[in-house]
């Protein structure tokens, strides 16, 4: 992922210059606050160009992985069958398409992390939850935790 250029300088999460000494401290304080504050969600408007799509339900912003909650998409890296991999690639491409060219998206970070250490969040494009869009298009299904159903017949 390339970091957006603003006024000739590389910027990271929240538009803070990546090379600044305080970037890491600010990001760490924010993330600790967001994760440690029970019951409090934090919403941030960010540029679509700051988001790197890992797969249909995981994104990376400034080096932080975020698991998008409320839905599940098929695996692309550890798929159990060709159908799952193809559908997972379609979900990944569709999420990229939803974000591509959009000037601003809203990311709501939720308290806690998943079992892989990723932040938890919801991503909104034009005020629509991307999970709902992917579910509506048959590229994802609702998921609220627990054991996931397989994608291979």
Secondary structure as the mmCIF struct_conf table of DSSP 4:
data_model
#
loop_
_struct_conf.conf_type_id
_struct_conf.id
_struct_conf.beg_label_comp_id
_struct_conf.beg_label_asym_id
_struct_conf.beg_label_seq_id
_struct_conf.end_label_comp_id
_struct_conf.end_label_asym_id
_struct_conf.end_label_seq_id
HELX_LH_PP_P HELX_LH_PP_P1 UNK A 2 UNK A 4
STRN STRN1 UNK A 5 UNK A 6
TURN_TY1_P TURN_TY1_P1 UNK A 7 UNK A 8
STRN STRN2 UNK A 9 UNK A 10
STRN STRN3 UNK A 11 UNK A 11
HELX_RH_3T_P HELX_RH_3T_P1 UNK A 13 UNK A 15
STRN STRN4 UNK A 17 UNK A 17
TURN_TY1_P TURN_TY1_P2 UNK A 18 UNK A 19
BEND BEND1 UNK A 20 UNK A 20
TURN_TY1_P TURN_TY1_P3 UNK A 21 UNK A 22
HELX_RH_AL_P HELX_RH_AL_P1 UNK A 23 UNK A 36
BEND BEND2 UNK A 37 UNK A 37
TURN_TY1_P TURN_TY1_P4 UNK A 38 UNK A 39
STRN STRN5 UNK A 42 UNK A 46
HELX_RH_3T_P HELX_RH_3T_P2 UNK A 48 UNK A 50
STRN STRN6 UNK A 51 UNK A 55
TURN_TY1_P TURN_TY1_P5 UNK A 56 UNK A 57
STRN STRN7 UNK A 58 UNK A 61
TURN_TY1_P TURN_TY1_P6 UNK A 62 UNK A 63
STRN STRN8 UNK A 64 UNK A 68
HELX_LH_PP_P HELX_LH_PP_P2 UNK A 69 UNK A 69
STRN STRN9 UNK A 70 UNK A 72
BEND BEND3 UNK A 76 UNK A 78
BEND BEND4 UNK A 80 UNK A 81
HELX_RH_AL_P HELX_RH_AL_P2 UNK A 82 UNK A 99
TURN_TY1_P TURN_TY1_P7 UNK A 100 UNK A 101
BEND BEND5 UNK A 103 UNK A 103
STRN STRN10 UNK A 105 UNK A 113
TURN_TY1_P TURN_TY1_P8 UNK A 115 UNK A 116
BEND BEND6 UNK A 117 UNK A 117
STRN STRN11 UNK A 119 UNK A 125
TURN_TY1_P TURN_TY1_P9 UNK A 126 UNK A 127
STRN STRN12 UNK A 128 UNK A 129
HELX_RH_AL_P HELX_RH_AL_P3 UNK A 130 UNK A 136
TURN_TY1_P TURN_TY1_P10 UNK A 137 UNK A 138
BEND BEND7 UNK A 139 UNK A 139
STRN STRN13 UNK A 141 UNK A 143
BEND BEND8 UNK A 145 UNK A 146
HELX_LH_PP_P HELX_LH_PP_P3 UNK A 147 UNK A 150
BEND BEND9 UNK A 151 UNK A 151
#
